[in-house]
């Protein structure tokens, strides 16, 4: 969206007409198979109270612990079962840019920051076990904008901001040998690195996104950066978030997101996206009227590895009149988006959702909001297969995208 020069964003936002449903409340209840309500809540510290200070929410592979980070450098650890805070500590002296639980050891949490450090935290002691920095010759230490750890827990990679207006770096360490720097890439991106994502099953494959609008793919086992570089996607705008498809039948595909309204699904061997999940398309699947008010929040996968997109409407409006949060599933084979769940906002005023995680074992969504985490459970069970089929047939014209 282009904004008129000299006019504040808030002024333009206030000119938007509030979004509304395209059908009745009873029809919404019939079209969306699941209804989620808040079951419990965890209050966070003052560092998370201010608007736009929340950064990221992550869960460990065992779905036992959550970690939330703020732009003020604070990290909070939360126990999922009890929804109680285990610890809150000042992890960094500047904004935390990324969090990641170790895939093979849920006691270890990695964090990156604009204070030029990557740190490893042991949840058993809440202490930093190792702090990583990287300094190029004749340069200051680098700001780390993102990180990831590969599926086997061997390799740690962090991305940097643009250095000396020339290059942005991908720095690699041996995660098992905390002091060993393996090397780095400096020729693949020409602007700040925005996101890194190792492949969920191919431990040596890495994707990187940057403000140069490119998504690059590497085989990091190759001897040089030139040899490692295997694919490049011109996303057309900054890829803020990348997620490899977790399903083994779609291992060459990934989702790329530019917040808050552009979501695309790519095969890395293709020259154009398989699917453009535009705001207009998501708005239609949500049964809403105004695409400019429909904002993507997060991507999660259910227990069958079906992609679920959480989308909001009217949360950007000051009054939040008729606001909603809903999830949409994406059918890869049919290239269709379909209603999945509605989230009950009555009694939850002034909601601002920054991120979410889905816990497949308990089918619970956890949302990171200003000042708190909310745990959403579905009311009742999914409709029976026959009822669902009947409803789908009755609404087939409405659901087809």
C-alpha positions in Angstrom: 0.0 0.0 0.0 1.3 3.5 -0.9 0.8 6.2 1.7 0.5 9.9 0.7 3.6 11.8 1.5 3.4 14.0 4.5 0.3 12.4 5.9 0.7 10.3 9.1 -0.2 6.6 9.0 -2.7 7.0 11.8 -4.6 9.6 9.9 -5.0 7.3 6.9 -5.9 4.4 9.1 -8.7 6.4 10.7 -10.2 7.0 7.3 -10.7 3.3 6.7 -14.3 2.2 7.1 -14.7 -0.6 9.7 -14.9 -4.1 8.2 -17.9 -6.3 8.7 -19.0 -9.8 8.0 -20.6 -10.7 4.7 -23.1 -13.0 6.4 -25.0 -13.5 9.6 -23.6 -14.6 12.9 -25.4 -17.9 12.6 -24.0 -18.5 9.1 -20.5 -17.7 10.4 -21.0 -20.4 13.1 -22.0 -22.9 10.5 -19.3 -22.0 8.0 -16.4 -22.1 10.5 -16.0 -25.6 12.0 -14.3 -24.5 15.2 -15.0 -21.9 17.8 -12.1 -20.8 20.1 -12.5 -19.1 23.5 -9.9 -17.9 26.0 -9.3 -20.6 28.6 -6.5 -19.0 30.6 -4.0 -16.1 30.6 -0.5 -15.3 31.6 0.3 -11.7 32.6 3.6 -10.5 31.3 5.9 -7.8 32.7 5.9 -4.1 31.9 8.3 -4.6 29.1 5.5 -6.2 27.1 2.8 -3.6 28.0 3.6 -0.9 25.6 2.3 -1.1 22.0 4.6 -2.6 19.5 7.2 -3.8 22.0 6.4 -7.5 21.6 8.6 -9.4 19.1 8.2 -13.1 18.9 6.6 -16.1 20.6 8.0 -19.6 20.3 7.3 -23.1 21.8 9.6 -26.0 22.3 9.2 -29.2 20.4 7.7 -30.9 23.5 5.0 -28.2 23.8 6.1 -27.8 27.5 7.5 -24.3 27.5 7.0 -21.0 25.7 9.4 -18.1 25.3 8.4 -14.5 24.5 10.7 -11.6 23.7 10.3 -7.8 23.7 12.0 -5.0 21.9 13.4 -3.9 25.2 15.7 -6.9 25.4 13.6 -8.9 27.9 12.7 -12.6 27.6 10.0 -14.4 29.6 9.7 -18.1 29.9 6.3 -19.7 30.6 5.2 -23.2 31.5 2.4 -24.3 29.1 0.5 -26.6 31.5 0.2 -24.1 34.4 0.4 -20.9 32.3 2.8 -19.5 34.9 5.9 -17.6 34.4 9.1 -19.6 35.1 11.4 -16.7 34.7 11.8 -13.2 33.3 15.2 -11.7 32.6 17.0 -8.9 30.8 18.6 -11.0 28.1 20.0 -8.2 25.9 20.7 -4.5 26.0 18.8 -3.8 22.8 15.9 -5.3 20.8 15.6 -9.1 20.7 15.2 -9.9 17.0 14.7 -13.7 17.1 14.1 -16.7 19.4 14.6 -20.4 18.8 14.4 -23.4 21.1 17.0 -26.0 20.2 15.3 -28.8 18.2 17.0 -31.6 20.0 17.4 -30.1 23.5 14.4 -28.1 24.8 16.4 -26.9 27.7 18.4 -24.6 25.4 17.0 -21.3 24.0 18.8 -19.2 21.4 18.3 -15.4 21.1 19.7 -12.8 18.7 19.8 -9.0 19.3 20.7 -5.7 17.8 23.2 -5.4 20.7 25.6 -7.4 18.4 25.2 -10.7 20.3 23.7 -14.1 19.9 23.1 -15.9 23.2 22.3 -19.5 24.3 20.2 -19.8 27.5 19.9 -22.9 29.7 16.3 -23.0 31.1 17.5 -25.1 34.0 19.5 -22.2 35.4 18.2 -19.2 33.3 21.8 -18.3 32.7 23.5 -17.5 29.4 25.7 -20.4 28.6 27.4 -18.8 25.6 27.5 -15.4 23.9 28.4 -15.1 20.2 29.8 -12.1 18.5 31.4 -11.6 15.1 33.7 -8.8 14.0 34.9 -8.3 10.5 38.4 -6.7 10.1 38.3 -2.9 10.4 34.6 -3.0 11.3 32.5 -2.8 14.5 30.7 -5.9 15.7 27.7 -6.8 13.7 24.0 -6.3 14.6 22.2 -9.7 14.4 18.7 -9.4 12.9 17.7 -13.1 13.0 18.8 -16.6 13.7 18.0 -20.2 13.3 19.3 -23.6 14.4 19.1 -26.6 12.1 17.0 -29.7 12.8 19.8 -31.8 14.2 21.0 -29.0 16.5 24.4 -28.9 14.8 24.5 -25.6 13.1 23.6 -22.1 14.3 23.2 -19.4 11.8 22.6 -15.6 12.4 21.9 -12.9 9.9 23.1 -9.3 10.1 22.2 -5.8 9.1 23.9 -4.2 6.2 27.5 -3.5 7.0 29.3 -0.4 5.5 26.6 -0.1 2.9 28.1 -3.1 1.1 27.0 -6.5 2.3 24.9 -8.3 4.9 26.3 -11.5 6.4 25.2 -15.0 7.3 27.4 -16.2 10.1 27.7 -19.9 11.0 28.8 -21.6 14.3 29.0 -25.2 15.4 26.2 -25.3 18.0 27.8 -28.3 19.7 31.2 -26.5 20.0 30.2 -23.1 21.4 33.4 -21.4 20.5 33.9 -22.5 16.9 32.9 -20.2 14.1 32.5 -22.1 10.9 32.5 -19.1 8.5 30.0 -16.9 6.8 28.4 -15.8 3.5 28.6 -12.2 2.4 27.9 -12.1 -1.3 24.3 -13.3 -1.6 22.4 -10.3 -0.1 22.8 -6.6 -0.5 20.6 -5.4 2.4 19.6 -6.4 5.9 18.8 -10.1 6.5 15.2 -10.3 7.7 14.7 -14.1 8.3 16.5 -17.4 8.3 14.9 -20.9 8.1 16.6 -24.2 8.0 14.7 -27.0 6.3 12.7 -29.1 8.8 14.1 -32.5 7.4 17.1 -31.6 5.3 19.5 -30.5 7.9 22.0 -28.8 5.5 19.4 -26.7 3.5 18.9 -23.1 4.6 16.7 -20.3 3.2 17.4 -16.6 3.8 15.3 -13.5 3.2 16.5 -9.9 3.1 15.4 -6.3 2.4 16.8 -6.7 -1.1 13.5 -8.6 -1.8 15.3 -11.9 -2.4 14.9 -15.3 -0.9 18.0 -17.4 -1.3 18.5 -21.1 -0.7 21.8 -22.8 0.2 23.3 -26.2 0.7 25.7 -25.3 3.6 27.7 -28.5 3.3 29.2 -27.2 0.0 32.8 -25.8 0.4 32.1 -22.2 -0.7 29.3 -19.7 -0.8 29.2 -19.8 -4.6 28.8 -23.6 -4.5 26.3 -23.5 -1.7 24.0 -21.0 -3.4 21.3 -23.1 -5.2 18.1 -21.1 -5.7 16.9 -17.5 -5.7 13.3 -16.2 -5.5 12.6 -12.6 -6.4 9.8 -11.9 -3.9 9.2 -8.4 -5.1 9.1 -6.9 -1.6 10.8 -7.6 1.7 10.2 -11.2 2.9 9.7 -10.6 6.6 9.1 -14.3 7.4 9.9 -17.6 5.7 8.5 -21.1 6.5 9.4 -24.3 4.8 6.4 -26.5 4.2 6.6 -29.2 6.9 4.8 -31.9 4.9 7.3 -34.4 3.4 5.4 -34.4 0.1 6.0 -30.7 -0.3 9.6 -30.4 0.9 10.7 -28.1 -1.9 8.0 -25.5 -1.1 7.9 -22.6 1.3 5.7 -19.8 2.5 6.9 -16.2 2.3 5.3 -13.3 4.1 5.5 -9.5 3.9 3.6 -8.2 7.0 0.7 -7.6 7.2 -1.0 -8.4 3.9 1.2 -10.4 1.5 1.5 -14.2 1.8 2.7 -16.4 -1.0 3.4 -20.1 -1.5 6.4 -21.0 -3.6 8.2 -24.0 -5.1 11.9 -23.0 -5.0 12.3 -24.5 -8.5 9.6 -22.2 -9.9 9.7 -18.7 -11.3 6.4 -17.5 -9.9 4.4 -18.4 -6.7 2.1 -21.4 -6.7 -0.4 -19.4 -4.7 -0.8 -15.7 -3.9 -2.8 -15.6 -0.7 -3.6 -12.0 -1.0 -5.5 -9.9 1.5 -8.4 -9.9 -0.9 -8.4 -13.7 -1.0 -8.0 -14.1 2.8 -10.8 -11.5 3.3 -13.2 -13.5 1.2 -12.3 -16.7 3.0 -12.9 -14.9 6.4 -16.3 -13.8 5.2 -15.4 -10.1 5.5 -15.9 -7.1 3.3 -12.7 -4.9 3.3 -9.4 -6.5 2.4 -7.4 -3.4 3.6 -8.5 -4.2 7.2 -7.6 -7.9 7.0 -4.1 -8.5 8.4 -2.0 -11.7 8.5 -0.8 -12.6 12.0 0.9 -15.9 11.8 1.3 -19.3 10.1 0.9 -22.6 12.0 0.4 -26.3 11.1 -2.2 -28.6 12.6 -1.5 -32.2 13.7 -1.9 -33.4 10.1 0.6 -30.7 8.9 -2.1 -28.6 7.1 -1.2 -24.9 7.0 -3.3 -22.6 9.1 -3.2 -18.8 8.6 -4.3 -16.6 11.5 -5.8 -13.4 10.2 -7.4 -10.4 12.0 -9.8 -7.7 10.9 -10.4 -4.3 12.4 -7.7 -4.7 15.1 -5.9 -1.8 13.5 -9.0 0.5 14.0 -8.9 2.5 17.2 -12.4 1.4 18.3 -12.0 -2.2 17.1 -15.7 -2.2 16.3 -16.7 -5.6 14.8 -13.1 -6.8 15.2 -12.4 -10.5 14.7 -9.6 -13.0 14.6 -10.1 -16.1 12.4 -8.0 -18.9 11.0 -8.0 -20.1 7.4 -6.6 -23.4 6.2 -4.8 -23.8 2.8 -5.4 -26.8 0.7 -2.2 -27.4 -1.3 -3.7 -29.8 -3.8 -6.7 -27.7 -4.7 -5.0 -24.4 -4.1 -7.9 -23.2 -2.0 -8.3 -21.4 1.3 -11.1 -22.4 3.6 -12.6 -21.2 6.9 -11.2 -23.0 9.9 -12.0 -21.3 13.2 -13.4 -18.1 14.8 -11.9 -16.6 18.0 -14.4 -15.2 20.5 -13.3 -11.6 21.3 -16.3 -10.5 23.4 -15.0 -9.3 26.8 -11.5 -9.0 25.4 -11.3 -5.3 24.5 -8.4 -3.6 22.9 -6.8 -6.8 21.6 -3.5 -6.5 19.7 -2.1 -9.9 18.6 1.5 -9.9 17.5 2.2 -13.6 17.1 0.8 -17.0 17.8 1.8 -20.6 18.2 -0.4 -23.7 17.8 0.1 -26.7 20.2 -1.1 -29.7 18.1 -1.2 -32.1 21.1 -3.8 -30.1 22.9 -5.1 -28.2 19.9 -4.5 -24.9 21.7 -3.6 -21.6 20.2 -1.4 -19.2 22.3 -1.4 -15.6 21.3 1.2 -13.0 22.2 -0.5 -9.7 23.0 0.2 -6.4 24.7 1.0 -7.4 28.3 -0.1 -11.0 28.2 -0.3 -14.5 26.6 -3.8 -15.9 26.0 -4.5 -19.6 25.6 -7.4 -20.4 23.3 -9.2 -23.7 23.4 -12.0 -24.9 21.0 -15.5 -25.1 22.4 -16.7 -28.7 21.8 -15.4 -31.0 19.2 -15.3 -30.7 15.4 -18.5 -31.5 13.6 -18.8 -35.1 12.5 -17.5 -35.9 9.1 -21.0 -36.2 7.7 -22.2 -32.9 9.2 -19.1 -31.2 7.9 -19.6 -32.7 4.4 -23.3 -31.6 4.4 -22.3 -28.0 5.5 -19.5 -27.9 2.9 -21.9 -28.9 0.2 -24.5 -26.4 1.2 -21.9 -23.6 1.3 -19.7 -24.8 -1.6 -20.4 -21.6 -3.6 -19.5 -19.5 -0.7 -16.3 -21.4 0.1 -14.9 -21.7 -3.3 -12.1 -19.2 -3.9 
